[in-house]
Amino acid sequence: MVNFNFTDIIWIFFLLVTVLPMVQQRSIAMRRINILRRIEGKRSSRVISLIHRQESISFLGIPISRYINVEDSEQILRAIRLTPDNMPIDLVLHTPGGLVLASEQIARALQQHKAKVTVFVPHYAMSGGTMIALSADEIVLDLNAVLGPVDPQLGQYPAASILKVVQQKKINRVDDNTLILADLAQKAIFQVKDFLKSILLDKMPADKAEELAKALSDGRWTHDYPITCDKLREMGIPTICNEMPLEVYELMDLYPQPAQQRPSVQYIPLPYGSDKKNMNTRV
């Protein structure tokens, strides 16, 4: 019979709460890499995942939000640089949005890639995520997945709503801070609309691109308004509905764990050659 004293129990508890989670995280990370390799082997492409989740930190249950930031854009731009011009790129995208700068950098880099770019959206890609999706040659959505408007947000308020307040009130009844915000809001809406038009010109005539860019950025809808696959097709965006690869769902299943344990962007960090030697699937 084994007897444990209080110190032994403390050490066992310490190992359980520190070592075991690390082993589990390592196992999950390897399973993600294997799925990325499987998709790359099937599609002969570079696969990148940009996945943000609303999660809890450890056992404390403190909610945190992930969003597109400059670190994400740096990692994705590096992955694109490591990809040959003739190799397609597949981006698995799940995000509530994020910084305009980072989203524009990712979208521009994907648009400039010479081979085909496909964005897979298994659940949602809102705001900046929509901007990134629109830069692709093809968008693949789950039957119930959605994109969203790209209207800028200044702090907790939509830019369009700030402008509306200033327009509806007499100027002498508007404080200086609100007037400054209104000036920034007008510039932000123009900037986003102008960029959206530039990436939509690859898909439609200039007048249609102007109209759609305005609709997505001028705040006519709420920021979480769902743009479905059918609506995207009506807008003239090349979209495939309900043909999501099974591996994408498997990849999403491996993400409901504390965010600080893993990066939001993942890809296999190798410069692929055009001879396809690196495309063999291995597990």
Buried (B, 14 or more C-beta within 10 A) or exposed (E): EEEEEEEEEEEEEEEEEEEEBEEEBEEBBEBBBBBBBBBBBBBEBBBBBBBBBEBBEEEEEEEEEBBBBEEBBBBBBBBBEBBBEEBBBBBBBBBBBBBBEBBBBBBBBBBEBEBBBBBBBBBBBBBBBBBBBBBBBBBBBBEEBBBBBBBBBBEEEBBBBBBBBBEEEEEEEBEEEBEEBBEBBBEBBEBBBEBBBBBBBEBBEEEBBBBBBBBBBBBEBEBEBBBBBEBBEEBBBEBBBEEBBEBBEBBBEBBEBBBEBBEBBBBBEEEBEEEEEEBEEEE
